[in-house]
Amino acid sequence: MKAEPAALGAVLAEAEEARVVARADTHLMRSLLIGIFILMAIYALYFARAFFMPVILAFLLTLTLTPIVRFLRKRGIPEVVSATLLVVLSVCVVAIAGYLLSGPVIDLLNNTSSIGQQLTERLAQLRRPLERIMQISHQIEQMTETSQEPGIQKVALAQSGILSAAASNVLAAGTSFTIIFVLSLFLLASGTMFYEKIIQSFASLSEKKRALRVVYDVEREISHYLLTVTIINAGLGAVIGLGLWALGMPNPLVWGVAAALLNFLPYVGALLTIVLVSVMALISFDTISYALLAPAFVLLCDIIEGQFVTPTVVGRRLEINAVAILIAIAFWSWLWGFVGALMAVPLLVVIKVFCDHFDGLGHVGNFLAAQQTAVVVEDEAAEENGEAKA
C-alpha cells in the first residue's frame, strides 16, 4: 500500500514534466511562427513597395487631416465636402511647390560638378596641412598603376545620369501620387464607417466599448501628433527660408522646403540640412566667416524647435528614444529609400501608441518610449500611490 502513493507521485511528476516540456515546445513554436511572419512581412514590404508605399502614405495623410475634418464636421460641414477641399488643397500645394522647386533643383543637379570644384577651391586653405599626405598618396597610386601588367585594361562602367533616371520614374511617381490622394479622399469621406465595421466584429457589449475606446484613442493621438508635427515642420521651413533669404542665400525656398521635409528625420535631418546649407553658403559668399552665418542660423532654429517648441506643443508622452529612431530610419531607408526614411518616425509613433493600449504589447511601447517619458510615468504612478495611501 505504501508503494501506491510513491508510484502515484512519480506519475504526477512525470505528467508535470511532460506538461512543462509541452508548454516550452508550444512557446518555441509560437516564437518561430512569429519570426517567420515578421520575415515574410519584411519580404512583402520590400518587393511590393510599389503598392504598400502609397497606401501607407495615404493612411498617414488621412490621419494628418482627420482633426481638420472632425473640426469642420462639428461646424456643420459634411465629411465629403471637407475631405474633397482638403485633398484638392493638398494636391495644389504639392503641384505649386513642385513647379516652383523644379527649376532651382534641376539647376543644382546640373551644377553638381561645378559646385564640388568651387567648394574644393574655397577649402583650399584648409587643405594645405594635408597637401604632403595627398602627394604621398598620389605617388603611391602612380607606382601602383605602373606596376600593372601592360595587357590589363581598366574598365569603367558609365552610369546613367540623375535626370534620366528621374525622368524614367515620372509615370510611377504620378501613379503613386494619384493613389495617395484618391485613397486619402475616400478614407476621409468615409467618416466613421471603419469604426462601425470594427465594432460589428465583436460580440459582447463590453468588447465593443473597449475596441471603440482603443480605436478612438489611437486615432486621436496619432492624428494630433502628425498634424502638429507637420505644422511645426512647415513653420520651421518657413523661418529658415526667410532667414536664409535675409542673409542673401541663393534659392532660399529650396532650403526652406528641404529643412521642413528633413525635419521629419530627427537628428539626421537637421544634420543633413546644416551640411547642405554649409556647402552652398561656402560657395555663395565671399568670406568664410560670413558664410558660416547661414548654417549657424539653421542650427539655432533646429535647437529652438527640437528643445523647446516640439516638446512644449506635442508633449513628452509621445517621445521616442533616440536608439529606436535611428534604427527605424536605417531600416525604412533600406526598405523604401528616402520616402521610407521620412515615414520612419510617424510609423514608429503609430506602433508605440498602438502598443501602449494593449497589455501584451506594453513592453514594446516601453522600449520605444524615451527615458524622460518613462521617468515621468513612474513619478506620476508614485504620486498616485502616495495619494491613495494618504
C-alpha positions as CSV (number, residue, x, y, z in Angstrom):
1,M,0.0,0.0,0.0
2,K,2.9,2.3,0.7
3,A,4.2,1.9,-2.8
4,E,1.0,3.2,-4.3
5,P,1.4,6.8,-3.2
6,A,5.0,6.8,-4.3
7,A,4.0,5.4,-7.7
8,L,1.2,8.0,-7.9
9,G,3.7,10.8,-7.1
10,A,6.1,9.6,-9.7
11,V,3.3,9.5,-12.3
12,L,2.2,13.1,-11.3
13,A,5.8,14.3,-11.5
14,E,6.2,12.7,-15.0
15,A,2.9,14.3,-16.1
16,E,4.0,17.7,-14.7
17,E,7.4,17.4,-16.5
18,A,5.6,16.4,-19.7
19,R,3.3,19.5,-19.3
20,V,6.3,21.8,-18.8
21,V,8.0,20.3,-21.9
22,A,4.9,20.7,-24.0
23,R,4.5,24.3,-22.8
24,A,8.1,25.1,-23.7
25,D,7.6,23.4,-27.1
26,T,4.5,25.5,-27.7
27,H,6.3,28.7,-26.7
28,L,9.2,27.8,-29.0
29,M,6.8,27.1,-31.9
30,R,4.9,30.3,-31.3
31,S,8.2,32.3,-31.4
32,L,9.3,30.6,-34.6
33,L,6.0,31.3,-36.2
34,I,6.2,35.0,-35.2
35,G,9.7,35.2,-36.5
36,I,8.7,33.6,-39.8
37,F,5.7,36.0,-40.1
38,I,8.0,39.0,-39.5
39,L,10.4,37.9,-42.1
40,M,7.6,37.3,-44.6
41,A,6.2,40.7,-43.8
42,I,9.5,42.4,-44.4
43,Y,9.9,40.4,-47.7
44,A,6.5,41.6,-48.8
45,L,7.1,45.2,-47.9
46,Y,10.4,45.2,-49.8
47,F,9.2,43.5,-53.0
48,A,5.7,45.0,-53.1
49,R,6.8,48.6,-52.1
50,A,5.2,50.0,-55.2
51,F,1.8,49.0,-53.6
52,F,2.5,49.4,-49.9
53,M,4.3,52.7,-50.0
54,P,1.4,54.8,-51.5
55,V,-1.2,53.0,-49.4
56,I,0.7,53.7,-46.1
57,L,1.4,57.3,-47.2
58,A,-2.4,57.7,-47.8
59,F,-3.2,56.4,-44.3
60,L,-0.7,58.8,-42.8
61,L,-2.1,61.7,-44.8
62,T,-5.6,60.7,-43.7
63,L,-4.5,60.7,-40.1
64,T,-2.9,64.1,-40.5
65,L,-6.0,65.7,-42.0
66,T,-8.5,63.9,-39.8
67,P,-8.5,66.5,-37.0
68,I,-9.4,69.2,-39.5
69,V,-12.2,67.1,-41.0
70,R,-13.6,66.4,-37.4
71,F,-13.4,70.1,-36.6
72,L,-15.3,71.1,-39.7
73,R,-17.9,68.3,-39.1
74,K,-18.7,69.9,-35.7
75,R,-19.2,73.2,-37.6
76,G,-21.8,71.5,-39.8
77,I,-19.7,70.8,-42.9
78,P,-20.1,67.2,-44.2
79,E,-17.1,64.9,-44.4
80,V,-17.4,64.6,-48.1
81,V,-17.1,68.3,-48.7
82,S,-14.3,68.9,-46.2
83,A,-12.3,65.9,-47.4
84,T,-12.6,67.0,-51.0
85,L,-11.5,70.5,-50.2
86,L,-8.5,69.3,-48.1
87,V,-7.3,66.8,-50.7
88,V,-7.7,69.3,-53.5
89,L,-5.8,71.9,-51.4
90,S,-3.1,69.3,-50.7
91,V,-2.8,68.5,-54.4
92,C,-2.5,72.2,-55.3
93,V,0.2,72.7,-52.6
94,V,2.2,69.8,-53.9
95,A,1.8,70.9,-57.5
96,I,2.8,74.5,-56.8
97,A,5.7,73.5,-54.7
98,G,6.9,71.1,-57.3
99,Y,6.6,73.7,-60.0
100,L,8.5,76.4,-58.0
101,L,11.2,74.0,-56.9
102,S,11.7,72.2,-60.2
103,G,13.9,74.9,-61.8
104,P,16.3,75.5,-58.9
105,V,16.6,71.8,-58.1
106,I,17.4,70.9,-61.7
107,D,20.0,73.7,-61.8
108,L,21.6,72.4,-58.6
109,L,21.7,68.9,-60.0
110,N,23.2,70.1,-63.3
111,N,25.8,72.1,-61.5
112,T,26.9,69.4,-59.1
113,S,30.4,69.1,-60.6
114,S,31.0,72.8,-60.6
115,I,29.7,73.1,-57.0
116,G,32.2,70.5,-56.0
117,Q,35.0,72.3,-57.8
118,Q,34.1,75.6,-56.2
119,L,33.9,74.0,-52.8
120,T,37.3,72.5,-53.2
121,E,38.8,75.9,-54.2
122,R,37.2,77.6,-51.2
123,L,38.5,75.0,-48.8
124,A,42.0,75.0,-50.4
125,Q,43.4,77.0,-47.5
126,L,42.2,74.3,-45.1
127,R,43.9,71.6,-47.2
128,R,47.4,73.0,-47.0
129,P,48.5,71.0,-44.0
130,L,47.3,67.9,-45.7
131,E,48.9,68.5,-49.1
132,R,52.0,66.5,-48.2
133,I,49.9,63.5,-47.3
134,M,48.0,63.8,-50.6
135,Q,51.2,64.0,-52.5
136,I,52.4,60.8,-50.9
137,S,49.1,59.1,-51.7
138,H,49.3,60.3,-55.3
139,Q,52.8,58.9,-55.6
140,I,51.7,55.5,-54.3
141,E,48.8,55.5,-56.8
142,Q,51.2,56.2,-59.7
143,M,53.5,53.4,-58.5
144,T,50.6,51.0,-58.4
145,E,49.5,52.0,-61.9
146,T,53.0,51.5,-63.4
147,S,53.3,48.1,-61.7
148,Q,50.3,46.7,-63.5
149,E,50.8,44.4,-66.5
150,P,50.6,46.2,-69.8
151,G,47.9,43.9,-71.2
152,I,45.5,44.8,-68.4
153,Q,43.0,47.5,-69.1
154,K,40.8,49.3,-66.7
155,V,37.1,49.1,-67.4
156,A,34.8,51.9,-66.2
157,L,31.1,51.5,-66.2
158,A,29.1,54.5,-67.4
159,Q,26.2,55.3,-65.1
160,S,23.0,56.9,-66.2
161,G,22.5,60.5,-65.1
162,I,20.3,61.5,-62.3
163,L,17.9,63.4,-64.6
164,S,17.4,60.4,-67.0
165,A,16.7,58.1,-64.0
166,A,14.3,60.6,-62.6
167,A,12.5,61.0,-66.0
168,S,12.1,57.3,-66.3
169,N,10.2,57.2,-63.0
170,V,7.9,60.1,-63.7
171,L,5.0,57.7,-64.6
172,A,5.5,55.6,-61.4
173,A,5.6,58.7,-59.2
174,G,2.5,60.1,-60.8
175,T,0.7,56.8,-60.2
176,S,1.8,56.8,-56.6
177,F,0.6,60.3,-56.0
178,T,-2.7,59.5,-57.6
179,I,-3.2,56.5,-55.3
180,I,-2.2,58.5,-52.3
181,F,-4.6,61.4,-52.8
182,V,-7.6,59.4,-54.1
183,L,-7.3,56.8,-51.3
184,S,-7.0,59.6,-48.8
185,L,-10.1,61.3,-50.2
186,F,-12.2,58.1,-49.8
187,L,-10.8,57.4,-46.3
188,L,-11.6,60.9,-45.1
189,A,-15.0,61.0,-46.7
190,S,-16.0,57.6,-45.3
191,G,-16.4,59.1,-41.8
192,T,-17.0,56.5,-39.1
193,M,-17.6,53.6,-41.4
194,F,-14.4,51.7,-40.4
195,Y,-15.2,52.2,-36.8
196,E,-18.6,50.7,-37.2
197,K,-17.1,47.7,-39.1
198,I,-14.6,47.2,-36.2
199,I,-17.4,47.3,-33.6
200,Q,-19.5,44.9,-35.5
201,S,-16.8,42.3,-35.5
202,F,-17.1,41.9,-31.6
203,A,-19.9,40.0,-29.9
204,S,-20.3,41.4,-26.4
205,L,-21.1,45.0,-25.5
206,S,-18.0,45.3,-23.2
207,E,-15.7,44.2,-26.1
208,K,-17.4,46.7,-28.4
209,K,-16.8,49.5,-25.9
210,R,-13.2,48.6,-25.3
211,A,-12.5,48.2,-29.0
212,L,-14.1,51.6,-29.8
213,R,-12.2,53.3,-27.0
214,V,-8.9,51.9,-28.2
215,V,-9.5,52.8,-31.8
216,Y,-10.6,56.3,-31.0
217,D,-7.7,56.9,-28.6
218,V,-5.1,55.6,-31.1
219,E,-6.6,57.6,-34.0
220,R,-6.9,60.8,-31.9
221,E,-3.3,60.7,-30.5
222,I,-1.7,59.8,-33.8
223,S,-3.7,62.3,-35.9
224,H,-2.9,65.0,-33.4
225,Y,0.8,64.2,-33.4
226,L,1.1,64.0,-37.2
227,L,-0.8,67.3,-37.8
228,T,1.1,69.1,-35.0
229,V,4.5,67.9,-36.2
230,T,3.6,68.8,-39.8
231,I,2.6,72.3,-38.8
232,I,5.8,72.7,-36.7
233,N,8.0,71.5,-39.6
234,A,6.3,73.8,-42.1
235,G,6.8,76.7,-39.7
236,L,10.5,75.7,-39.3
237,G,10.9,75.6,-43.0
238,A,9.3,79.0,-43.4
239,V,11.6,80.6,-40.7
240,I,14.7,79.0,-42.2
241,G,13.8,80.0,-45.7
242,L,13.1,83.6,-44.7
243,G,16.3,83.8,-42.6
244,L,18.4,82.5,-45.5
245,W,16.7,84.9,-47.8
246,A,17.6,87.8,-45.5
247,L,21.2,86.6,-45.4
248,G,21.4,86.6,-49.2
249,M,21.5,82.8,-49.7
250,P,20.6,81.7,-53.2
251,N,17.4,79.6,-53.6
252,P,16.1,80.1,-50.1
253,L,12.8,78.4,-51.0
254,V,14.6,75.2,-51.8
255,W,16.4,75.1,-48.4
256,G,13.3,76.0,-46.5
257,V,11.4,73.1,-48.1
258,A,14.4,70.8,-47.6
259,A,14.5,71.8,-43.9
260,A,10.8,71.1,-43.5
261,L,11.0,67.7,-45.1
262,L,14.3,66.6,-43.5
263,N,13.0,67.6,-40.1
264,F,10.8,64.5,-40.2
265,L,14.1,62.7,-39.6
266,P,15.1,63.6,-36.1
267,Y,18.9,64.2,-35.6
268,V,19.7,63.0,-39.1
269,G,17.6,65.5,-40.9
270,A,18.9,68.5,-39.0
271,L,22.5,67.4,-39.7
272,L,21.8,67.0,-43.4
273,T,20.2,70.4,-43.6
274,I,23.2,72.1,-41.9
275,V,25.7,70.3,-44.1
276,L,23.8,71.2,-47.3
277,V,23.4,74.8,-46.3
278,S,27.1,75.0,-45.3
279,V,28.2,73.7,-48.7
280,M,26.1,76.2,-50.6
281,A,27.0,79.1,-48.3
282,L,30.7,78.5,-48.7
283,I,30.5,78.7,-52.5
284,S,28.0,81.6,-52.5
285,F,29.5,84.1,-50.2
286,D,32.9,85.9,-50.4
287,T,34.2,85.3,-46.9
288,I,34.1,82.1,-44.9
289,S,33.2,84.0,-41.7
290,Y,30.0,85.4,-43.3
291,A,29.2,82.0,-44.9
292,L,29.2,80.4,-41.5
293,L,26.2,82.6,-40.5
294,A,23.8,80.5,-42.6
295,P,24.5,77.1,-41.0
296,A,24.7,78.8,-37.6
297,F,21.2,80.2,-38.2
298,V,19.9,76.8,-39.2
299,L,21.5,75.2,-36.2
300,L,19.9,77.8,-33.9
301,C,16.4,77.2,-35.4
302,D,16.8,73.4,-35.1
303,I,17.8,73.8,-31.4
304,I,14.9,76.0,-30.6
305,E,12.5,73.7,-32.4
306,G,13.8,70.4,-31.0
307,Q,14.4,71.5,-27.4
308,F,11.5,74.0,-26.8
309,V,8.8,74.1,-29.5
310,T,8.1,70.4,-30.2
311,P,8.3,69.2,-26.6
312,T,6.0,72.0,-25.4
313,V,3.4,71.6,-28.2
314,V,3.5,67.9,-28.7
315,G,4.4,66.9,-25.1
316,R,6.9,64.3,-23.9
317,R,4.4,61.5,-23.7
318,L,4.9,60.5,-27.4
319,E,8.7,61.0,-27.4
320,I,10.7,58.1,-28.8
321,N,14.1,57.1,-27.6
322,A,17.0,58.0,-29.9
323,V,18.2,54.5,-30.5
324,A,14.8,53.3,-31.7
325,I,14.6,56.4,-34.0
326,L,18.0,55.7,-35.6
327,I,17.2,52.0,-36.1
328,A,13.8,52.9,-37.6
329,I,15.3,55.4,-40.0
330,A,18.1,53.0,-41.1
331,F,15.5,50.1,-41.6
332,W,12.9,52.1,-43.5
333,S,15.5,53.9,-45.6
334,W,16.9,50.5,-46.6
335,L,13.4,49.2,-47.3
336,W,11.9,52.1,-49.2
337,G,14.7,54.7,-49.7
338,F,14.3,58.4,-48.8
339,V,10.5,58.2,-48.6
340,G,10.7,55.3,-46.2
341,A,13.1,57.4,-44.0
342,L,10.6,60.2,-43.9
343,M,7.9,57.8,-42.8
344,A,10.0,56.0,-40.2
345,V,9.3,58.2,-37.2
346,P,5.5,58.6,-37.8
347,L,5.2,54.8,-38.2
348,L,7.2,54.4,-35.0
349,V,4.8,56.7,-33.2
350,V,1.9,54.7,-34.6
351,I,3.4,51.5,-33.3
352,K,4.1,53.0,-29.9
353,V,0.6,54.4,-29.4
354,F,-0.9,51.1,-30.5
355,C,1.3,49.1,-28.1
356,D,0.5,51.3,-25.2
357,H,-3.2,50.4,-25.4
358,F,-2.6,46.6,-25.1
359,D,-1.2,44.9,-22.0
360,G,0.5,42.2,-24.0
361,L,2.4,44.7,-26.1
362,G,3.2,47.1,-23.2
363,H,6.9,46.1,-23.1
364,V,7.3,47.1,-26.8
365,G,5.8,50.5,-26.1
366,N,8.1,50.8,-23.0
367,F,11.2,50.0,-25.1
368,L,10.2,52.7,-27.7
369,A,9.5,55.4,-25.1
370,A,12.1,57.9,-24.3
371,Q,13.8,57.8,-20.9
372,Q,12.2,61.1,-19.8
373,T,8.7,59.7,-20.6
374,A,9.4,56.6,-18.6
375,V,10.6,58.6,-15.6
376,V,7.5,60.9,-15.8
377,V,5.2,57.9,-15.9
378,E,7.0,56.4,-12.9
379,D,6.8,59.6,-11.0
380,E,3.1,60.0,-11.7
381,A,2.5,56.5,-10.6
382,A,4.4,57.0,-7.4
383,E,2.5,60.2,-6.7
384,E,-0.8,58.4,-7.3
385,N,0.2,55.6,-5.0
386,G,1.2,58.1,-2.3
387,E,-2.1,60.0,-2.6
388,A,-4.0,56.7,-2.4
389,K,-2.1,55.7,0.7
390,A,-2.7,59.1,2.3
